[in-house]
Amino acid sequence: MKTMKTLLVAAVLTGAPGLALAQGCNWMKDRQATMSCAPGSVFDHESGTCVAEATS
């Protein structure tokens, strides 16, 4: 019986990291917002707004 408990604990400990990784794939995806700017403008991370795209 002791061997069975040891094998069960080993199986759980082996599978735990995989379950944690699977949970991490979609973590906070439902709380992320997307920002799109009008054509000819880009998002400026410093100001948090859309600014005219610089052309050279």
Secondary structure, 3 states (H helix, E strand, C coil): CHHHHHHHHHHHHHHHHHHHHHHHCCCCHHHCCCCCCCCCEEEECCCCEEEECCCC
